[in-house]
Each structure stands twice: as C-alpha cells, then as structure tokens.
Amino acid sequence: MDNSVRICLEAAALLAVTLGAAPVAAQSADSTLDRAVAAYAKIKTARIAFTQTIDNALTGSTVNSRGELQQRRPSRFSVNFAEPAGDRIVSDGRYVWVYLPSTNPGQVIRAKLGADVGAPDFAAQFLESPRKSYAVSGGSAATIDGNATHSVVLTPKSAESPFQKVTLWVNDSDSLLRRVETVDGSGVVRRITVTRFVKNAPVDANAFVFHVPAGVKVFDGPAS
C-alpha cells in the first residue's frame, strides 16, 4: 500500500472506548490497559471530535488537523476533516475510500476490505488482545486538558511492526482513550487527542457512503 494511504488509514483510525472503572489515585500499566480494553469491547457506535499533530523531525515539519469521526463497528467508519476542509476517509463495509483533495486533488484511493486491509479502526490494533503484539510498561499519571489520566507504553514484539512505540493515555474517570501517540520507523510522531466523545451515539448512515465527485479518478489499492 502507498505510504501516504497507510498513514491516512492510521490517522483515521482513531479511538473507540467507553465507560470503565472508577477513578484511581495510582495504578499499574497493566490495570490501566485492562480498563481500556474492557471499555473498548463495549463500544457499538461512536461520534468523536479530535485534533491531530504529526511531527517529522527529518523534515522539521509539523502538520495539524482536526475533524470528527463516526463509527459503527465492526466495519463502518467515517472521518470528515474540518482542517483541511474536504478531506474524507470512509469505510462502507466493503471498501475503504481515502479522498484527500488538500494534498492529492483529482483522485481517490479505494482499497477492498479483507485480510490485507481492515476498517480503519485505529484503536483496535492496540486494544484487541494487545499483549500478543506488545510489551506493556508505563503507568505514569498525567493531566490532559484538565482530565486526570494514566499512560501506557506499548513496545512492539515484532520487528515487522510499523511502530517503534505507542503511548496511550486513559482517563481515570471513565476509561476513555484521551490521547494516542505513535512513533513510526522513521521517527515520525503522530498525536491524536480526543476533544469530545459520545459513546453508543446515533450515527448517520449516509456518513458511511462515499460518492465519487465528478472528475475525480479512482485508483484501486490492494485487494484481499
């Protein structure tokens, strides 16, 4: 898969966790992760507002974006970016559509859902049986936008992982993921912060439908 498409699918992905344990003054990394895993397993639908920052030390660049996602598990997912306006990522249950007119005008990437391409649920790879793929450490406290959280550091067990390190920040009060930070093999740091989360919310069925705009070419990504 084209690297820019992979990055976009990762970005889409975002966060899907819901209510969990009560606040705790101190907790281990394992207990923090277990709370987040249990909370994530309960999610059916979600509406999430987020901000994203991508820092590339090699180029000295920082890219900021923000938007809202709607999700209906297991395979419907939609991200509408307010910044850059017009960019969209949609999983309709059969295909993932990546439409980024801000950087790739006149084209959309279509990838078939299957073994090689899953719905762009960023939380799934970290909160579904995470210990199979990651060693767990961390557990330090932090305050994010006035919310008390504890962090968990996930270190990949396989050299094939696209990440060097993943850090999750889990709310003490409700077990929601407040922030996800990944460091990829090139040292690029992606930080996604939740600004509003509505669990099991009504979602718009039309959000999971992508209509190819007039004059836009469709390029197929990898099939299953």
N, C-alpha and C positions, 0 to 999 in steps of 0.2 A: 504494500500500500504506500502511496506517496506520503512523504513525511509530514507535509502540511495537513493532509487529510487526517493522518493519525493523530496529530496534535489537536485538531479541531474536535475529533471524536472524544479524545480525552477530556477536552475542555467541557464538552457537552455534559459531559457527564456529571456530574456534579454531586449531589448529595441526596440521600433518601433515608432519613432516620426519623423515629418518632419517640413517644414518651417512654421513659425508663425509670431508673431508680431515683430515690430521693437524694438531696444534696449530701455530700460527704466532705469533711474537712481535709482528709488525707486518704489517698487510695493508691493501690499499685497500678502499674501499667496494664497488667492482666485484667484486673477488675474493671478498669476504665474501658478497655476494649470489649470485654464481655457485655457491659451495659449497652455499648453502641451496637454490637452485633444483635443483641436481643431486640433492641428498638427497631433496627433496620428490618428485621424479619417480619414486623407487624405492618409495614407500610404497604398500602394498596395504590393510593394516588397521592400526588403532592403538587403544590404550587410553591415555588421557591424563587425569591429575588436574590441576586448575587452580584458581587463585584469580582473581577479577576485582574491579577497583575502578573505579567510574565517578564522576568529579568534575565537578560542574556549577557553574561559577563564578557563573552568573547567579542561581541559587537558593541558592548557598552550601551545597549538599548533597553528601554522599558516600555512595555505596551500595556495600557489599561483598557478594560472593557467592563460592561455591565449589562444585565438583562434579566429575563425571567424565564424559568422553565416550567413546563407542565409535564407530568409523568403519570402513566397508568401502567403499572407493572403487569406482565414481565417485558413487553416489547414495544410499548408506545411511549414516545419521548419527543419533546419539542422544546427547542431553545430559540427564543426571539431576542436578539440583541438590540438594546436601545442605543448602545455605543459599542461598535459602529452600527448605526442605524441601517436596517435592511438585511443584515446578515442573519441566516437561519440554519439550524440543524434539526432535521426531522427524522424520526424513526416511525414508519407507518405500520410496522408489524411484518413487513416483507422486505423493505429496503430502508437503508439509511441514506438520506439526502443531505449533502453538505453544499450550501449555497452562500458564498462569501463575496458579494459584489464589491465590497470595500477593498479587497485585495486581488480577487480573480473575477473581474467583470465578464459577463457574457458566457459563463459556464457554471454547471452544477455537477458534482460528483455523486453518482448513485452506486451504492455498494449493497449487494444482496446479503440479508441476514442469514447467518448459518454458523458453521464451525469456525470459520476464519474471522467473521465479522459479527459481533453481538450488538444488541441495543446499547447505545452509548450511556449506560448507567455507571457513572464513574465510581460510585460508592461500592458497587457490587464486588469488584475485584479486591477490595480492602476489607469488606465486612461479611463476605460469604466464605466461611472456613479460612480465615486469614492465616492461621498458623501453619497451614500446608505450604504456603508460599513465602511467609515472612517470619523472621525472628522478632520478638516483641521486647521493647525496652522503653524507658522514659518514665512517664507518670508525674511530671512536674506540674505545678499549678500555674495558671496564667489568667489574666483578665483581658477579655476581648470585647471592646465596645460596651464596657460595663457589665459583661457577663462572666461569672466565675467558671473556669474550665480546667480540665486536666489534659495534658498532651500524651500521646502515644507515638513512639517512633517505630516504624516498621522497616526492617532491613531485609532486602530480598535474599532468599536462599539460593536462587539460581542466577548464574551469570547471564542468562537469556532475558532476564527482566529488563524492561525499558527504563526502570528507575534505579538510581543509586540509593535513594532514601525517600521515605514517605512519612510525613508527620500529620497526625490527626488531632484536632482539638475538640473535645467532647464536653458539652455543657454539663455542669454539676447538677443543675436543677431539673433538666428534662431529658438528658441523654441524647440530645440532637448533636449532629456534627455542626460545629460552628465554623470550622475552617479546615481546609485540606491543603497541604503543601507538598509538592513533589519536586524532586531533583532528578533530571534525566541523565543519560550517559554523557551528554555534552556539557553538563553543569547548568543547564537552563532551569531556572526556578519558577514554578507556576504556583500561585497562591490564590485559592478560591475562598471567598468569605461569604457566608450566608447573612443577608440583611433582613430577610423575612421568610418564615417557613410556616406554611399551613398544611398540616398533615391530613391525609384522607379527605382532601377537599374536592368539591365538584370541579371537573375539568371539562374543557371544551373539546368535543370530538373532532371538530374541524381543525384543531391545532395539530392533529396527527395526520393531516392530509397535506401533501405538497403538490402544488400545481406549478409546472414549469413555466416561467414567464416567457412571453413572446420574444423570439430572437435569441434565447439562451440555449446553448448546446449542452447535451447530456453526455458525460463521459462515464463509462462503467468502471467501477473499482473491482476488486477481487470478488469472485463468487465463491459460495461454499462448495 
